[in-house]
Amino acid sequence: MSTVPPQSPALRSQPRPQEARSRNLALACVAALFLLCLAWELWLAPTGRGTLALKALPLLLPLLGLWRYRLYTFRWLSLMIWLYFAEGAVRATSEHGLSQALAVLEVLLSVAIFVACAMQVRQRLAAAKRDQP
């Protein structure tokens, strides 16, 4: 009969407080970025007929994985978010007025999401290494 250590990452039922904080930060920032993208392209400073609002849809994909602490979701989100960073950086330097302020906010939210994802991955990998027998 084999026994599994009680702190095994596979059987741990409650996340550590640091993991919960970084997950909550990532969830809040992804939701805020989703709402920002929709509001920006549909109401605040629309460009064209609002078809750029479709850029917000990919932000719905990671929400369930973030909620469930899926490490893979944190990893691929930390790569995908750079697309939003790049778009925000380009628009922050090329537009003026409200659009520029919204672009800067998009950049800040993108960086916060990346930091939260990186923290989550780092904490989880360190915990897995620490919990190995």
C-alpha positions in Angstrom: 0.0 0.0 0.0 1.5 3.3 -1.0 0.8 6.5 0.7 0.9 9.9 -0.9 2.3 12.8 1.2 -0.5 15.1 2.4 1.1 18.2 0.7 1.2 16.5 -2.7 0.3 19.1 -5.4 -2.1 16.6 -7.0 -4.1 16.0 -3.8 -3.9 19.5 -2.2 -7.4 20.7 -1.9 -6.8 24.3 -0.9 -4.4 26.6 -2.7 -1.7 28.4 -0.7 -2.5 32.1 0.1 0.1 33.4 -2.4 -1.4 31.2 -5.1 -4.9 32.5 -4.3 -3.7 36.1 -4.5 -1.9 35.7 -7.8 -4.9 33.8 -9.3 -7.3 36.5 -8.1 -5.2 39.2 -9.5 -5.0 37.4 -12.9 -8.8 36.8 -12.9 -9.6 40.4 -12.0 -7.2 41.9 -14.6 -8.5 39.6 -17.4 -12.1 40.5 -16.6 -11.1 44.2 -16.4 -9.2 44.0 -19.7 -12.2 42.2 -21.3 -14.6 45.0 -20.2 -12.1 47.6 -21.3 -11.8 46.2 -24.8 -15.6 46.0 -25.2 -16.2 49.5 -23.8 -13.4 51.0 -25.7 -14.5 49.7 -29.1 -18.3 49.9 -28.6 -18.9 53.1 -26.6 -15.9 55.1 -25.4 -13.9 55.6 -28.5 -15.2 53.3 -31.3 -13.2 52.9 -34.5 -15.3 51.9 -37.5 -18.4 49.8 -36.9 -17.2 48.2 -33.7 -15.8 45.1 -35.2 -12.6 45.6 -33.2 -14.6 44.6 -30.2 -14.1 41.0 -31.3 -10.6 41.3 -29.9 -12.1 40.9 -26.5 -13.5 37.4 -27.2 -10.2 35.5 -26.7 -10.1 36.9 -23.2 -13.0 34.7 -22.3 -11.1 31.5 -23.0 -8.8 31.5 -20.0 -11.4 32.5 -17.4 -12.5 28.9 -16.5 -8.9 27.7 -16.4 -7.8 30.5 -14.2 -10.8 29.9 -11.9 -9.8 26.2 -11.6 -6.1 26.9 -11.0 -5.0 25.2 -14.3 -1.3 25.7 -14.6 -1.4 25.2 -18.3 -3.8 28.1 -18.6 -1.5 30.4 -16.7 1.3 29.4 -19.0 -0.4 30.1 -22.3 -2.1 33.2 -21.0 1.3 34.7 -20.1 2.2 34.3 -23.7 -1.1 35.4 -25.3 -1.3 38.6 -23.2 1.6 40.1 -25.1 -0.7 40.6 -28.1 -2.8 42.9 -26.0 0.3 44.6 -24.7 1.6 45.2 -28.2 -1.7 46.6 -29.4 -2.0 48.9 -26.4 1.6 50.1 -26.9 1.1 50.9 -30.6 -2.2 52.7 -29.9 -0.8 54.6 -26.9 1.9 56.1 -29.1 -0.2 56.7 -32.2 -3.5 58.0 -30.9 -4.5 61.0 -28.8 -7.1 61.9 -26.2 -9.3 59.2 -24.7 -8.0 56.4 -27.0 -4.4 57.1 -25.8 -5.5 56.9 -22.1 -7.4 53.6 -22.8 -4.4 52.2 -24.6 -2.2 53.0 -21.6 -4.7 51.2 -19.3 -4.6 48.2 -21.7 -0.8 48.1 -21.4 -1.0 48.3 -17.6 -3.6 45.6 -17.3 -1.6 43.4 -19.7 1.6 43.7 -17.6 -0.4 43.0 -14.4 -1.8 39.8 -16.0 1.6 38.7 -17.1 3.1 39.3 -13.6 0.2 37.4 -12.0 0.6 34.5 -14.3 4.4 34.4 -13.9 3.9 34.5 -10.1 1.4 31.6 -10.2 3.6 29.4 -12.4 6.7 30.1 -10.3 4.9 29.5 -7.0 3.3 26.3 -8.2 6.6 24.9 -9.6 8.4 25.8 -6.4 5.7 24.1 -4.3 5.8 21.0 -6.5 9.6 20.8 -6.1 9.4 21.4 -2.4 6.7 18.8 -1.9 8.6 16.0 -3.7 9.9 13.3 -1.4 
